Amino acid sequence: MTGDQAMPTRRTLLCHAALGSLASVSTLDALAKDPLQAPPAEVLGAIPGAHLIGGGRLRYFGFSVYDASLWALPDFKVAQFSQQRFALSLTYLRAFMASDIAQRSLQEIRRMHQVAPDTARVWLTVLQEVLPDVVAGDRITAVHLPGGVAFWHQGRSIGSISDAAFGDKFFAIWLSESTSEPRLRKALLAGAAP
C-alpha cells in the first residue's frame, strides 16, 4: 500500500453497507422470531390492508446492518412492482450518517442502471436532503407510490421524491433480480406472487 492510500476504517466499510452491500461478503439471517408483527402506522396510512410479504437481516463482515420488511397488499407481484403501492421498512442496527446512506443508495442504483451524471447528482442531492442520520433502533420506511417515493423516519413523514424513474430504480436495490443481495431479496419476497 502506498503512502497516499489509507486503509479503510471499520466505519467506512460499514457505511458502504448502509442501504446495499458488497454482495460477495455479506450474509443474510432470517428475521428473529419477533419481526414487526403489524405494519407500521405509516404503512397502513399509505396502503390500507397491507401485510408482511417477507423480511430479512442484512449482515456485512459479521456486523448486523439492518432488518428489512416488505409490506404490500396480498396480490403484490414482484414482476410488476413499479405499478404497485408497497413499503420497505429498514430498522437500523447501527448508526449511519444520512450522507453515507444516500451515497450507498446511489452507488447501488448506478451498479444496476445507466444514470446520466446530471440525474445522479440531482438524485444524490435530494436523497441527502430527505434522509436523516440514524442510530440503532431507528426505522426508515420508504413507500413506493407509482410516480415516486415517500419517506418516513420513526413514523414521521420526512419527505418525498416525485420521480417515477428514481422510485423504480431505488426499490430495485432490493427487489430486482440484479440486486447485490439475492438472498435478502428472496427473504423479502417470500410471500409474494411471481
C-alpha positions as CSV (number, residue, x, y, z in Angstrom):
1,M,0.0,0.0,0.0
2,T,1.4,3.4,-0.9
3,G,1.6,6.3,1.4
4,D,-1.4,8.1,-0.2
5,Q,-3.7,5.0,0.1
6,A,-5.3,4.8,3.5
7,M,-6.5,1.5,5.0
8,P,-10.3,1.7,5.1
9,T,-11.7,2.0,8.6
10,R,-14.4,-0.2,10.0
11,R,-16.8,2.8,9.9
12,T,-16.0,3.3,6.2
13,L,-16.7,-0.4,5.5
14,L,-20.0,-0.3,7.4
15,C,-21.0,2.9,5.6
16,H,-20.6,1.1,2.3
17,A,-23.2,-1.4,3.6
18,A,-25.8,1.2,4.7
19,L,-28.5,0.5,2.2
20,G,-27.0,-2.1,0.0
21,S,-23.9,-4.2,0.5
22,L,-20.9,-5.6,-1.3
23,A,-22.6,-8.8,-2.1
24,S,-19.7,-11.3,-2.1
25,V,-19.1,-11.0,1.6
26,S,-22.4,-10.3,3.1
27,T,-24.7,-12.8,4.7
28,L,-28.3,-12.9,5.5
29,D,-30.2,-14.2,8.5
30,A,-33.9,-14.6,8.7
31,L,-35.6,-12.1,10.9
32,A,-35.7,-13.0,14.5
33,K,-38.9,-14.8,15.7
34,D,-40.4,-11.4,16.6
35,P,-40.3,-9.3,13.4
36,L,-42.7,-6.4,13.2
37,Q,-46.0,-8.1,13.9
38,A,-48.2,-5.5,12.3
39,P,-47.5,-2.9,9.6
40,P,-46.2,0.4,11.0
41,A,-48.8,3.2,11.1
42,E,-47.2,5.0,8.1
43,V,-47.6,1.8,6.0
44,L,-51.3,1.3,6.9
45,G,-51.9,5.0,6.2
46,A,-50.5,4.8,2.7
47,I,-51.6,1.2,2.0
48,P,-54.7,0.2,3.9
49,G,-54.8,-3.6,4.2
50,A,-51.0,-4.1,3.7
51,H,-49.4,-7.1,5.3
52,L,-45.9,-8.5,5.7
53,I,-44.7,-10.1,2.4
54,G,-41.3,-11.0,3.9
55,G,-38.2,-9.8,5.8
56,G,-34.6,-10.5,6.5
57,R,-31.5,-9.2,8.2
58,L,-28.5,-7.8,6.3
59,R,-25.1,-8.6,7.7
60,Y,-21.8,-7.3,6.4
61,F,-18.5,-8.8,7.6
62,G,-20.4,-10.3,10.5
63,F,-21.9,-7.0,11.6
64,S,-25.7,-6.6,11.6
65,V,-26.7,-3.6,9.5
66,Y,-30.5,-3.6,9.3
67,D,-33.6,-5.6,9.4
68,A,-35.8,-5.2,6.3
69,S,-39.5,-5.8,6.0
70,L,-41.6,-5.6,2.8
71,W,-45.3,-4.6,3.2
72,A,-47.9,-4.8,0.4
73,L,-51.4,-6.0,-0.4
74,P,-52.0,-9.7,-0.8
75,D,-51.9,-9.6,-4.6
76,F,-48.4,-8.0,-4.7
77,K,-46.5,-9.2,-7.8
78,V,-42.8,-8.6,-7.8
79,A,-42.7,-8.6,-11.7
80,Q,-45.0,-5.6,-11.6
81,F,-43.6,-3.8,-8.6
82,S,-43.2,-0.5,-10.4
83,Q,-47.0,-0.3,-10.9
84,Q,-48.0,-1.1,-7.3
85,R,-48.0,0.5,-3.8
86,F,-45.8,-1.2,-1.3
87,A,-43.5,-0.2,1.5
88,L,-40.0,-1.2,2.6
89,S,-39.1,-0.7,6.3
90,L,-35.5,-0.7,7.4
91,T,-34.8,-0.9,11.1
92,Y,-31.1,0.0,11.5
93,L,-29.0,-1.9,13.9
94,R,-26.1,0.6,13.8
95,A,-25.6,4.3,13.4
96,F,-25.2,5.8,9.9
97,M,-24.9,9.3,8.6
98,A,-27.6,10.4,6.1
99,S,-24.9,11.3,3.5
100,D,-23.5,7.7,3.7
101,I,-26.9,6.2,3.2
102,A,-27.6,8.4,0.3
103,Q,-24.2,7.7,-1.3
104,R,-24.6,4.0,-0.9
105,S,-28.2,4.1,-2.4
106,L,-26.9,5.9,-5.5
107,Q,-24.0,3.5,-5.9
108,E,-26.4,0.6,-5.9
109,I,-28.7,2.3,-8.4
110,R,-25.8,3.0,-10.7
111,R,-24.4,-0.5,-10.4
112,M,-27.7,-1.8,-11.9
113,H,-28.7,1.1,-14.2
114,Q,-27.3,3.6,-16.5
115,V,-27.9,7.0,-14.9
116,A,-26.8,10.3,-16.6
117,P,-24.3,12.2,-14.4
118,D,-26.7,15.2,-14.1
119,T,-29.5,13.0,-13.0
120,A,-27.3,11.2,-10.5
121,R,-26.3,14.5,-8.9
122,V,-29.9,15.6,-8.6
123,W,-30.9,12.2,-7.0
124,L,-28.0,12.3,-4.6
125,T,-28.8,15.9,-3.5
126,V,-32.5,15.1,-3.0
127,L,-31.7,11.9,-1.0
128,Q,-29.2,13.8,1.2
129,E,-32.0,16.4,1.9
130,V,-34.6,13.8,2.7
131,L,-32.8,11.1,4.6
132,P,-31.9,11.5,8.3
133,D,-28.9,10.3,10.2
134,V,-29.9,7.1,12.0
135,V,-28.9,5.3,15.2
136,A,-29.5,1.7,16.2
137,G,-33.2,1.1,16.5
138,D,-34.3,3.8,14.0
139,R,-36.7,2.8,11.3
140,I,-36.9,4.4,7.9
141,T,-39.9,3.4,5.8
142,A,-40.0,4.1,2.1
143,V,-43.4,3.8,0.3
144,H,-43.5,3.2,-3.4
145,L,-46.2,5.3,-4.9
146,P,-46.3,4.9,-8.7
147,G,-44.7,8.2,-9.6
148,G,-42.3,8.4,-6.7
149,V,-41.3,7.5,-3.2
150,A,-42.4,8.9,0.2
151,F,-40.1,8.5,3.2
152,W,-40.9,8.2,7.0
153,H,-38.5,8.2,9.9
154,Q,-39.8,6.7,13.1
155,G,-43.3,7.0,11.8
156,R,-43.0,10.7,10.9
157,S,-43.1,11.9,7.3
158,I,-39.8,13.3,6.2
159,G,-40.3,14.0,2.5
160,S,-40.9,12.5,-0.9
161,I,-39.2,12.3,-4.2
162,S,-41.7,12.7,-7.1
163,D,-39.8,11.0,-9.8
164,A,-41.1,7.6,-11.1
165,A,-37.7,6.7,-12.6
166,F,-36.0,7.3,-9.3
167,G,-38.6,5.3,-7.4
168,D,-38.4,2.3,-9.6
169,K,-34.6,2.3,-9.5
170,F,-34.4,2.9,-5.8
171,F,-36.6,-0.1,-4.9
172,A,-34.8,-2.2,-7.5
173,I,-31.9,-2.1,-5.0
174,W,-33.8,-4.8,-3.0
175,L,-36.4,-6.2,-5.5
176,S,-34.6,-6.5,-8.8
177,E,-33.1,-9.8,-9.9
178,S,-29.9,-7.8,-10.4
179,T,-29.7,-6.9,-6.7
180,S,-26.3,-7.3,-5.0
181,E,-28.2,-9.1,-2.2
182,P,-30.1,-12.0,-3.8
183,R,-30.6,-13.8,-0.5
184,L,-32.2,-10.8,1.1
185,R,-34.4,-10.3,-2.0
186,K,-35.6,-13.9,-1.6
187,A,-36.4,-13.4,2.0
188,L,-38.3,-10.1,1.3
189,L,-40.3,-11.7,-1.4
190,A,-41.1,-15.0,0.5
191,G,-44.8,-14.3,0.4
192,A,-45.1,-12.6,-2.9
193,A,-46.6,-13.8,-6.2
194,P,-44.1,-14.1,-9.1
